[in-house]
Every structure is written in C-alpha cells, then in structure tokens.
Amino acid sequence: MSSKAVPDSHDYEPDESDVWRAHRARRARAERGAWWTVGRRVSLLRWLVTLGIGACTGLTAMLVTLSTGALTRLKFGAVRGVMEREGGPGVRALCAFCAFNVAYVAIANAMVVIEPLCAGSGIPDIKCFLNGINLLGVVKPKALVCKVVGIMFAVAGGLPAGKEGPMVHSGAVIAATISQGDACCSDSSSSQFQEFRNDREKRDFVASGAAAGVAAAFGAPIGGVLFSLEEGASFWSTRLTWRAFFCAMVTVFTLYVVKSSENLWGQQDLAKMFSFGEFGELTMGHGNYSVWELSLFVLLGCMGGLVELHCQLHAPLVLLGERDTPDRSNVLPHTEYNEVASLFFTDADTAIRQLFHFSSGALFLFWLPYTAMACITYGVAVPSGLFVPSLLSGAALGRLCGHLLHKLAGGNGALFADSGTYALIGAAAALGGMARMTISLTVILLEATGDMQYVLPLMLTLMAARWTGNVFNEGLYDIHIRLKRLPFLEDELPALAAKGEVTAGQIMTTTVKCLRPIERVGYVYDALRNTEHDCFPVVDTQTGNVLMGTVLRKCLCVLLQRRHFSPNRGYSRGERPVTFETLEKDYPRYPTIQEITIANDDRQSWLDLRPYISTAPYVIDESASMARTYRLFRTLGLRHLCVVDHRNRLVGIITRTDLSAVQLAHRLVCGGQSLADALLGVIWEAR
C-alpha cells in the first residue's frame, strides 16, 4: 500500500514497448483466419459483465430499501409497545426511541471506523476516481459492505440523510468488483477477466455502475446515464454511452422483476427507493401553472441557490402526490397527532408525501430545524446521502412559498399554481443549488414525475440556482474535492494559467530521475527505494540525454522480483524477456520495492530495459503554451508527460500535481508573478 501524500494517477494508455508489440503480434498470428477471435470474446464478455453489474446494483438497491424499512418498523414497533404498556407517551417511550436511534447511528459510525472511505455519499470520491486519481480502496468490496450497512442504519436511526446518494458509490464498487473478477474468482489474475484488468476498462465499468446507481435510486435510467456524463465521468465516448444505458436499463428491469414477483410478474409496482408522487392536470387540457409564473420559478431557483450556499446542504429529489393522506402509522390509534412530529418522526419518503397536508406554520417549523440538522449531519462520520435532505428541505420551502402565494391571492386560488408544483420547483432549486446539476437533474425529475409540462420550469429553475450559486462558490462536490486536496483536473484550464504567457517549461518538474537503457541493478533498486516516482524516463547519456522512452515503476519491480538481470551487460542468447502477460497479471497489486531484497553481489549486475521501454511516450516541447499542455494532458488522461527541447533532449516531466491550481501559483511566483497576485488568482478561480 502506498503512503504517498498525493494519490497516484491511473494509467489509461498502454506502454508501447517491444514486449507489448510481441504480445499483439502473437495474438494476431494465432487468430489469423479464425471467426471467434479474442476481440469478439472480450466484446461479448464485456456486455455480460455490464449485465451483471446492472442486476447486482438493482438487487443491492432492493436490499437497502427493504432493510431500512425493516429497521425503521422495528424501532417504531418497540416504541409503540412501550407506549401501549404505559398508557400513552412518556419518558420510557422517549428513552426507548432515543436508545434505538443512538444504537443505529453507532453502528453506522462503526462502519466508517472500519472503512473511512464509506463516509458521506462517496460521489466526490467516485468523481475523482473517474477523473484519473487512484484513490486506494474507494472501489473495493470492503467499502461496499460498509457503505450498504452504514446507510441502512443511518437512515433508520433518524438522521436527515438519504440512501440515494450512496447508491452511486455502491454501483461503482459493484462495477469494479465484478469487472475485475474479484466477485467470482479467488485468483483473479488467472480468470477470464484478465482483459478487463487495466485502468481504462475499470474506469468505463465504474462509470456504468455509477449510472446504474442513479437508475436504481430514482427509477430513472436516462437520468442515470446523464448524471454519469454530467457529474461523474471525465472521459466519455459513444461506446460508453451505450454500455451505461444498457447497465441502467438492466438495473430498472431487475427492480421491476423483483417487485412484481409477488403477483407472478404481472403489473409492475411503480414504487421506487424514493417516492416522488404523481402530478395530474388540475384543469383538463391545461397546465398546472401560468406562463407568467415562470418568473416566480426563477426567483425560487435563486432562493434555492442562496439557501444551499449558506447551509451547504446536500442533494436528492423530492416530489409529491396530491391524494396521499398523512401517515399516522407511528401514532397510537384514536389519538391526536402533531403535524411537525409527523414530519420528523418518519422516514424521508413518507415525510415528502405528507408535506401536502400540513399548515404553513408546520412547514416552517419543520424546514428551519431540518435544514440546520442536515448541515450538521453531513459532517458526522456516517454514510449519508446528499440528495434527500436537499430535496426534502427544498420541497418544504417551495410548499411554504405556495401556501403564502395562495393566501395572498385570497379567494382567487386559481391565480397561482397548486402548492405541489411549488414543492417540486423548490426541491429542484435546492438540489440544483447544492450540486449545480442541470441536464441530468431535469431528466431525473421528469422521469420521476412522468409529466412533461414541467420541462421548462425545471430548466429555468435549475439554471437560476446554478448561476446564483456560482456567483459565490463551487458546488458541494467540488468543495469536498478541494478540502481533500486532491489534484482534480477540470475540463477547462485554470484561469490563473490562462491569463499569462505560461509555457510547459515553467510548470514542469526538473528533478527527474532518469535511467539508461542498460542499467546497474543497484542503481535501479536505489532509485526505487529513494523516490516515489512512478515513471522513469530512459535517456541516452552519450548523446546528451536524448529521450528514448519511459519505463514504469511497476515494470521495474516485477523485473527485480523475478531477478531478470544478468552479470553481463546484456543477455545471453536464448534468454527471453519477461512477457507482457507476466508483467500485467498482478494488476493492480504489483510487487512493491519494499517487498524486494537485492543481495550485494547482485547490485553490480545489469538490467536490460530495452524490451520494456515505451518507445512512443507522449512528449511536448518546453516552449508549448500552458493551454496546449493542459489540453493534451487532460484530454488523453495522461499520467505523465515528458518535456523535451528542440533536440528531443529531456528537460523535465509534468504530472497531475504540476497542473493543480495551487502548484501553478507556486510556479508562477518563480516566473516573476507576485505571490499575492498568484494566490488571488487561485481564490478567484475557486469562486
């Protein structure tokens, strides 16, 4: 395990070395004239794996929903039993209620202690993973188990948290686990999944899993694909679009099959993990709102952006049904019930439906403390989603605004849209102000309501919420990434570097550890032990450090572990290089230099690197502009970029860290810009 302060980057581009070319040539020669080739087999297996990811994500969503409901019923059933024995509410019932909540939340917190990466929703971590940052353990089965168990107890414990957000992380972990063969093979290196055991394939499967997670949470397969495209993946392709769509489709199909199994797969059960309700036409042939009310929806969107800016809440989806009755199942029969208590002492799914039936005072008394508690809960070390608290608080605020508008209208109730419409717009405004999502959130809400009349109001509301929030800061996911100090690369070049005439030579790292084509074992071993570099340029020292290619740390460690060196300079005849399959079979658990010991007698031996050198690395001239350098690095998803002069001599190397906003500010200070101006540029870019 690496102990680096800055995580490594993924390797999306294969090393085009001689052993890689030999591997490709052997495969082409073996398949000559054959119809069933490795390519066709891998393509079929890729679709089958995607099918398995979608089905497992749907089953996981059902497990979370059913288990959360069972835990909640257990809690309220025990409290109801105490109240019946005591003849009504009392101290013992309150103590029993608090004891259950404390026990549930303690179990959720214990999951974070076991696996810290399961805290929160996990969406910022998956976003960084898909950007090319190798966060250790973020897509491991341990994180999935702790996330699923933790979110069930956190929601059942009464915390203002949702189980929808963590489903994105769960879907991503399921995708990584199945695609790498970890779910069905103890020795995954010898499994049929070897073709998928690389960073590029894992990245695409994780993107599909994230889309399936959203589809499972909201029953919105199209919205799930768009969410993965807009908010998750940094690298997208047409082929990945089809795979993500297929994965999300299978997830929703799995939910339908499981939920309709009781009636022998007859009519489907339309209930989702999070219920939004239905919106019907109040007047036949007419919409539920007037055109002039679009300006009020925009204003409500601005309010949502400001509220989420102030509280930095969370994010999911809330819609409502007009004919639902208040759920009083948690209250003793033949007794009065309190409106505010009926919203607090129930799960978020039920609370959203009950928003339609309570007074303005109850809505305000619920919205204000719930918003404050949701802000605090998100900082607690438990798995928690961002969607439900934002949507529930936004729906309450929108419903409250609808009540006030109807009171202002007096007897002319048809002047404004119904309060349910304002609850929908308020939910969208709150979530859009938190996550700054537009396209995907619009489609998710439309799929949830099934009513196309809200297309334009949702679009206007979400754009208003996004613009209002962007005036002051970034979205909550981006803020979390910055707080973790992860080198996330945005689509656009940071404004700090775009303002000046910055070149690749100004931002590159010049302290590069280079190797020769044939190097002493002791020198290679010391270089690996004394540095944390993952890429070592290979140069010809006799011609002034002309770049010949690059070799990765993982390759050097495999060669040293297998003692593939010789006392003579070069190999004897008949000795073959290590094959490409051998080099890659241990992915991603390559041997580390700490596991390797070299005897003193072997330090003077020679290690021939020529068969393993990537002879076609990506390079850029030191005079290239910062814009071109950033675009090349970000678009191709590189791990490192060699910088050369006009004679192809190595002068430096650029990694992900060198392109971060803070590092760029430091480089520009050395280039003549004042520290104050550089830091002000970073602050302005963050805003």
SULTAHU-V876841 format. One record per run of one state. SS is the DSSP state (@ for helix, = for strand, . for the rest). FROM is the first residue (numbers start at 1). TO is the last residue. If there is no record, write none. Layout:
# SULTAHU-V876841
SS/FROM/TO ; SS/FROM/TO
This chain:
# SULTAHU-V876841
./1/7 ; =/8/9 ; ./10/17 ; @/18/30 ; ./31/37 ; @/38/86 ; ./87/90 ; @/91/114 ; ./115/115 ; @/116/118 ; ./119/119 ; =/120/120 ; ./121/122 ; @/123/131 ; ./132/132 ; =/133/134 ; ./135/140 ; @/141/156 ; ./157/161 ; =/162/162 ; ./163/164 ; @/165/179 ; ./180/187 ; @/188/190 ; ./191/193 ; @/194/196 ; ./197/198 ; @/199/218 ; ./219/220 ; @/221/232 ; ./233/237 ; @/238/259 ; ./260/260 ; @/261/263 ; ./264/290 ; @/291/311 ; ./312/314 ; =/315/315 ; ./316/338 ; @/339/344 ; ./345/347 ; @/348/357 ; ./358/359 ; @/360/378 ; ./379/382 ; =/383/383 ; ./384/384 ; =/385/385 ; ./386/386 ; @/387/409 ; ./410/412 ; @/413/415 ; ./416/418 ; @/419/435 ; ./436/438 ; @/439/449 ; ./450/451 ; @/452/472 ; ./473/475 ; @/476/483 ; ./484/494 ; @/495/499 ; ./500/502 ; =/503/503 ; @/504/507 ; ./508/508 ; =/509/509 ; ./510/514 ; =/515/515 ; ./516/517 ; =/518/520 ; @/521/530 ; ./531/534 ; =/535/540 ; @/541/543 ; ./544/545 ; =/546/552 ; @/553/561 ; ./562/565 ; =/566/566 ; ./567/579 ; @/580/584 ; ./585/592 ; @/593/595 ; ./596/599 ; @/600/602 ; ./603/605 ; =/606/608 ; ./609/609 ; @/610/612 ; ./613/613 ; =/614/614 ; ./615/618 ; =/619/621 ; ./622/624 ; =/625/625 ; @/626/636 ; ./637/639 ; =/640/644 ; ./645/648 ; =/649/655 ; ./656/656 ; @/657/659 ; ./660/660 ; @/661/670 ; ./671/674 ; @/675/686 ; ./687/687
